[in-house]
């Protein structure tokens, strides 16, 4: 996992609704990257709705919010439509970006071991450096905590 003050690993990923997003093209303003395990699961839905509901507050603070999971663009499109989400969701089907950010690895649930994404959030400053990391995110209160950190930049 990269550390605070490291340059954020660059990527270009497809997004819901079509097109690609390149992280380095967003320099000049803060970016919030939240990695989540799966579309339409309870925690991921709650987190995505939370960031969507606060999208204007993040924009007012000058920051862009991007969600990233291994789900396909088609899955993201359905998730966005079903939950009325307003933040871009990026598809990392090959897990390259997840691996670069150290969020792809072995997980355990109900006695089974599998590979998956650990919920984590990265705040990247206007210069492309990692300003703050939230590893192993608990959803409740997380969006407000991230917004406060953006405002403190």
C-alpha positions as CSV (number, residue, x, y, z in Angstrom):
1,X,0.0,0.0,0.0
2,X,1.4,3.4,-0.9
3,X,2.0,5.8,2.1
4,X,1.1,9.3,2.9
5,X,3.2,11.8,0.9
6,X,3.9,9.2,-1.9
7,X,2.8,10.1,-5.4
8,X,-0.5,8.4,-6.0
9,X,-0.2,5.6,-8.5
10,X,-1.6,6.8,-11.9
11,X,-4.3,4.9,-13.8
12,X,-6.7,5.1,-16.6
13,X,-9.9,3.2,-16.0
14,X,-13.3,3.0,-17.8
15,X,-16.2,4.5,-15.9
16,X,-20.0,4.1,-15.7
17,X,-21.8,5.8,-18.6
18,X,-18.8,5.5,-20.9
19,X,-15.4,7.1,-21.3
20,X,-12.2,6.8,-19.2
21,X,-10.8,8.6,-16.2
22,X,-7.1,9.2,-15.9
23,X,-6.0,10.2,-12.4
24,X,-3.1,12.4,-13.5
25,X,-5.4,14.4,-15.7
26,X,-7.3,15.5,-12.5
27,X,-4.2,17.2,-10.9
28,X,-4.8,20.7,-9.7
29,X,-7.6,19.7,-7.4
30,X,-8.0,17.1,-4.6
31,X,-9.3,13.6,-5.5
32,X,-11.0,11.2,-3.2
33,X,-10.6,7.5,-4.3
34,X,-12.8,5.1,-2.4
35,X,-12.2,1.4,-3.2
36,X,-15.2,-0.9,-2.4
37,X,-15.7,-4.6,-2.8
38,X,-18.9,-5.0,-4.9
39,X,-21.8,-3.2,-6.4
40,X,-25.3,-3.6,-4.8
41,X,-24.0,-5.1,-1.5
42,X,-25.2,-3.4,1.7
43,X,-22.0,-1.7,2.9
44,X,-21.0,-0.7,-0.6
45,X,-24.4,0.7,-1.4
46,X,-24.5,2.7,1.8
47,X,-21.0,4.1,1.2
48,X,-21.7,5.0,-2.5
49,X,-25.0,6.7,-1.5
50,X,-23.2,8.6,1.2
51,X,-20.6,9.9,-1.2
52,X,-23.3,10.7,-3.8
53,X,-25.4,12.6,-1.2
54,X,-22.3,14.7,-0.3
55,X,-21.1,15.1,-3.9
56,X,-22.0,18.8,-3.9
57,X,-20.2,19.4,-0.6
58,X,-17.0,17.7,-2.0
59,X,-17.4,19.8,-5.2
60,X,-17.8,23.0,-3.1
61,X,-14.5,22.0,-1.3
62,X,-12.9,21.6,-4.8
63,X,-12.6,17.8,-4.7
64,X,-13.6,15.1,-7.1
65,X,-14.9,11.7,-5.7
66,X,-14.3,8.5,-7.6
67,X,-15.4,5.0,-6.6
68,X,-13.4,2.0,-7.8
69,X,-14.3,-1.7,-7.7
70,X,-13.6,-4.8,-9.8
71,X,-17.2,-4.8,-11.2
72,X,-17.7,-4.3,-14.9
73,X,-18.9,-1.0,-16.4
74,X,-22.2,-2.7,-17.1
75,X,-22.6,-3.6,-13.5
76,X,-21.7,0.0,-12.5
77,X,-24.3,1.4,-14.9
78,X,-27.0,-0.8,-13.3
79,X,-25.8,0.2,-9.8
80,X,-25.8,3.9,-10.6
81,X,-29.3,3.7,-12.1
82,X,-30.7,1.6,-9.3
83,X,-29.3,3.7,-6.4
84,X,-29.4,7.1,-8.3
85,X,-25.7,7.6,-7.7
86,X,-24.1,10.9,-8.8
87,X,-20.4,10.0,-8.4
88,X,-18.3,8.3,-11.1
89,X,-17.7,4.6,-10.6
90,X,-14.5,3.2,-12.2
91,X,-14.1,-0.4,-13.3
92,X,-10.8,-2.2,-12.4
93,X,-11.7,-5.6,-13.8
94,X,-8.1,-6.7,-14.0
95,X,-7.4,-5.5,-10.4
96,X,-4.2,-3.6,-11.5
97,X,-5.1,-0.4,-9.8
98,X,-6.4,-2.2,-6.7
99,X,-3.0,-4.0,-6.5
100,X,-1.1,-0.7,-7.0
101,X,-3.0,0.8,-4.1
102,X,-2.6,-2.3,-1.9
103,X,-6.3,-3.0,-1.5
104,X,-6.5,-6.3,-3.4
105,X,-5.7,-9.4,-1.3
106,X,-6.9,-12.4,0.6
107,X,-10.1,-11.9,2.6
108,X,-12.0,-14.2,4.9
109,X,-15.8,-14.4,5.4
110,X,-18.0,-17.1,6.9
111,X,-15.0,-19.4,7.1
112,X,-14.0,-19.1,3.5
113,X,-10.9,-17.5,2.1
114,X,-11.0,-15.6,-1.2
115,X,-9.4,-12.8,-3.1
116,X,-11.1,-9.4,-2.9
117,X,-11.0,-5.7,-2.4
118,X,-10.5,-4.3,1.1
119,X,-12.6,-1.2,1.6
120,X,-10.2,1.8,1.7
121,X,-10.1,5.5,0.9
122,X,-7.3,7.7,-0.3
123,X,-7.3,11.4,-0.3
124,X,-4.9,12.8,-3.0
125,X,-3.9,16.4,-2.9
126,X,-3.8,18.8,-5.9
127,X,-0.2,17.9,-6.6
128,X,-1.0,14.2,-6.9
129,X,0.4,13.2,-3.5
130,X,-1.4,11.0,-1.0
131,X,-2.6,13.3,1.8
132,X,-4.5,10.7,3.9
133,X,-5.4,7.0,3.9
134,X,-8.3,5.3,5.5
135,X,-7.5,1.5,5.5
136,X,-10.2,-1.0,6.3
137,X,-13.0,1.6,6.3
138,X,-16.1,1.3,8.5
139,X,-18.9,2.9,6.5
140,X,-20.7,4.8,9.3
141,X,-19.4,8.3,9.6
142,X,-16.8,7.8,6.9
143,X,-18.0,10.3,4.3
144,X,-18.1,13.1,6.9
145,X,-14.6,12.2,8.1
146,X,-13.3,12.3,4.5
147,X,-15.1,15.6,3.8
148,X,-13.5,17.2,6.9
149,X,-10.1,16.0,5.7
150,X,-10.7,17.5,2.2
151,X,-11.7,20.8,3.8
152,X,-8.5,20.8,6.0
153,X,-6.2,20.5,2.9
